[in-house]
Amino acid sequence: MTKHGSFKTFGIPNWLSVLRLALIPVFIVVFFSPHAHGGLIAAAILGISGLTDVLDGIIARHFHMTTDLGKILDPFADKLTQATVCVCLVVGQVAPWWLFVIFVAEALMIIAGARMLHTGKTLSGAKWFGKLGTVVFYVVMVSIIVFRPNRGITDILIGISLLFMLFSFIMYIPVFVKLASKKGRNND
C-alpha cells in the first residue's frame, strides 16, 4: 500500500483526532508560557481542538468514514484533552483543586475505553449526552482561560461543567452495561 493509500485509508476524521492529540503539548506549553497573551492563545488552541472534535464527527457521519479506530481514537483524544485542561487549570492555580474530580472521571473513561478496545468492544458512536457534556466543558474552560473570572464565578462555571459531565457519565452507564451483556451472550 502506498503512503497516499495509507493516508486515505486512515481517514480525515482520524487525522483530526490525531491533530487534537498533537495540540495537547502545544496547549500545555502555551498555557504556562509567560507571554502576555498566553491565556488567549491557549484558549484559541483549545477552541481549535474543540472545532476539530465537531468536524471529525460531522465528516465521519456525512461521508460514511466512521471506523472502529475512530470510535476509540476520537473519545480518547477528547478525554485526554479534557484531563490535560483540568490539570493545567489546577496546577496554574486558575481553578480549584476539586476540578480534579473531572480529571478523575475523564481518566476513568479513558481506562474504560481502552479496556473496551482491548476486549474488542466498541460503541456504535458518540451519544448526544456525551457531545453535550463535551461542548459545555469546552465553553466553560475557554471562558475561564480567556476571562479569568474570580474564584466564585470559576467555581460556578466548573460546577456547571461537572454536572453535565456527571449527567453524561450516568447516561453512559446503561449503554456500557448493555454492551457488556450483549457481548457476553454472544460468547456463550
C-alpha positions as CSV (number, residue, x, y, z in Angstrom):
1,M,0.0,0.0,0.0
2,T,1.3,3.4,-0.9
3,K,1.8,6.3,1.6
4,H,-1.1,8.1,-0.2
5,G,-3.3,5.0,0.2
6,S,-2.4,4.7,3.9
7,F,-3.3,8.4,4.5
8,K,-6.6,8.0,2.7
9,T,-7.4,4.7,4.4
10,F,-6.7,6.3,7.8
11,G,-9.4,8.9,7.0
12,I,-9.8,12.6,7.6
13,P,-11.8,12.2,10.9
14,N,-9.0,10.1,12.4
15,W,-6.4,12.6,11.3
16,L,-8.4,15.3,13.0
17,S,-8.3,13.2,16.2
18,V,-4.6,12.9,15.8
19,L,-4.3,16.6,15.4
20,R,-6.3,17.0,18.7
21,L,-3.7,14.8,20.4
22,A,-0.9,16.8,18.9
23,L,-2.4,20.0,20.2
24,I,-2.2,18.8,23.8
25,P,1.5,19.5,24.4
26,V,1.2,22.8,22.5
27,F,-1.7,23.8,24.8
28,I,0.4,22.9,27.8
29,V,3.4,24.9,26.7
30,V,1.4,28.0,25.7
31,F,-0.8,27.9,28.8
32,F,2.2,28.0,31.1
33,S,4.2,30.5,29.0
34,P,4.9,33.9,30.4
35,H,3.7,35.5,27.1
36,A,1.3,38.4,27.8
37,H,-1.3,36.8,25.6
38,G,-0.6,33.2,26.6
39,G,-4.0,32.6,28.0
40,L,-5.8,33.9,24.9
41,I,-3.6,31.8,22.6
42,A,-4.1,28.7,24.8
43,A,-7.9,29.4,24.6
44,A,-7.6,29.6,20.8
45,I,-5.7,26.3,20.8
46,L,-8.4,24.7,22.9
47,G,-11.1,26.2,20.6
48,I,-9.4,24.7,17.6
49,S,-9.3,21.4,19.4
50,G,-13.0,21.6,20.1
51,L,-13.7,22.6,16.4
52,T,-11.7,19.6,15.1
53,D,-13.8,17.4,17.5
54,V,-17.0,18.7,15.9
55,L,-15.6,18.4,12.4
56,D,-14.4,14.9,12.7
57,G,-17.8,13.7,13.8
58,I,-19.6,15.6,11.0
59,I,-17.2,14.3,8.4
60,A,-17.3,10.8,9.6
61,R,-21.1,10.6,9.6
62,H,-21.8,12.6,6.5
63,F,-19.2,10.9,4.3
64,H,-19.5,7.4,5.8
65,M,-16.0,7.5,7.1
66,T,-16.7,6.0,10.6
67,T,-14.1,3.4,11.6
68,D,-13.6,1.2,14.7
69,L,-10.4,3.1,15.3
70,G,-12.2,6.4,15.2
71,K,-14.7,5.2,17.7
72,I,-11.9,4.8,20.2
73,L,-9.4,7.5,18.9
74,D,-12.0,10.3,19.0
75,P,-13.2,9.9,22.6
76,F,-9.6,9.1,23.7
77,A,-8.4,12.5,22.2
78,D,-11.4,14.2,23.8
79,K,-10.9,12.8,27.3
80,L,-7.1,13.3,27.2
81,T,-7.6,16.9,26.1
82,Q,-10.2,17.5,28.9
83,A,-8.0,15.8,31.5
84,T,-5.0,18.0,30.4
85,V,-7.0,21.2,30.6
86,C,-8.2,20.2,34.1
87,V,-4.6,19.6,35.3
88,C,-3.3,22.8,33.8
89,L,-6.0,24.9,35.4
90,V,-5.4,23.4,38.8
91,V,-1.6,23.5,38.6
92,G,-1.7,27.0,37.2
93,Q,-4.0,27.9,40.2
94,V,-6.7,29.2,37.9
95,A,-9.2,26.7,39.1
96,P,-9.8,25.0,42.5
97,W,-8.3,21.6,43.4
98,W,-11.7,19.9,43.2
99,L,-11.6,20.3,39.4
100,F,-9.6,17.1,39.7
101,V,-13.0,15.3,40.1
102,I,-13.5,16.0,36.4
103,F,-9.9,14.8,35.7
104,V,-10.6,11.5,37.6
105,A,-13.9,11.0,35.7
106,E,-12.0,11.6,32.4
107,A,-9.3,9.2,33.4
108,L,-11.8,6.5,34.3
109,M,-13.5,7.0,30.9
110,I,-10.1,6.7,29.1
111,I,-9.4,3.5,31.0
112,A,-12.9,2.1,30.2
113,G,-12.4,2.9,26.5
114,A,-9.0,1.2,26.5
115,R,-10.5,-1.9,28.1
116,M,-13.3,-1.9,25.6
117,L,-10.8,-1.7,22.7
118,H,-8.7,-4.5,24.3
119,T,-11.7,-6.8,24.5
120,G,-13.0,-5.9,21.0
121,K,-16.0,-3.9,22.2
122,T,-16.8,-0.5,20.8
123,L,-19.7,1.8,21.0
124,S,-21.7,2.5,17.9
125,G,-20.8,6.2,18.2
126,A,-20.9,9.1,20.5
127,K,-24.3,9.8,22.2
128,W,-25.9,13.2,22.4
129,F,-25.4,13.5,26.1
130,G,-21.6,12.8,25.7
131,K,-21.5,15.5,23.0
132,L,-23.4,17.9,25.2
133,G,-21.0,17.4,28.1
134,T,-18.0,18.0,25.8
135,V,-19.5,21.2,24.4
136,V,-20.3,22.6,27.9
137,F,-16.7,21.6,29.0
138,Y,-15.1,23.5,26.1
139,V,-17.2,26.6,26.5
140,V,-16.6,26.7,30.3
141,M,-12.9,26.1,30.1
142,V,-12.3,28.6,27.2
143,S,-14.3,31.1,29.2
144,I,-12.2,30.6,32.3
145,I,-8.9,30.7,30.4
146,V,-9.9,33.9,28.5
147,F,-11.8,35.9,31.1
148,R,-10.1,34.6,34.3
149,P,-13.2,35.3,36.4
150,N,-13.0,35.5,40.2
151,R,-12.9,32.2,42.2
152,G,-16.7,32.3,42.9
153,I,-17.6,32.5,39.2
154,T,-14.9,30.0,38.3
155,D,-16.4,27.5,40.9
156,I,-19.9,28.0,39.5
157,L,-18.7,27.5,35.9
158,I,-16.8,24.4,36.8
159,G,-19.8,23.1,38.8
160,I,-22.0,23.5,35.7
161,S,-19.4,21.6,33.6
162,L,-19.2,18.9,36.3
163,L,-22.9,18.5,36.4
164,F,-23.1,18.0,32.6
165,M,-20.1,15.5,32.8
166,L,-21.8,13.6,35.6
167,F,-25.1,13.5,33.7
168,S,-23.2,12.2,30.7
169,F,-21.4,9.6,32.8
170,I,-24.7,8.4,34.4
171,M,-26.4,8.2,31.0
172,Y,-23.5,6.1,29.6
173,I,-23.8,3.5,32.4
174,P,-26.8,1.6,30.8
175,V,-25.1,1.9,27.4
176,F,-21.9,0.2,28.7
177,V,-23.9,-2.4,30.7
178,K,-26.0,-3.3,27.6
179,L,-22.8,-3.5,25.5
180,A,-21.1,-5.7,28.1
181,S,-24.1,-8.1,28.5
182,K,-24.7,-8.3,24.7
183,K,-21.0,-9.3,24.1
184,G,-21.2,-11.8,27.0
185,R,-24.3,-13.5,25.5
186,N,-22.6,-13.7,22.1
187,N,-19.6,-15.6,23.6
188,D,-21.8,-18.2,25.4
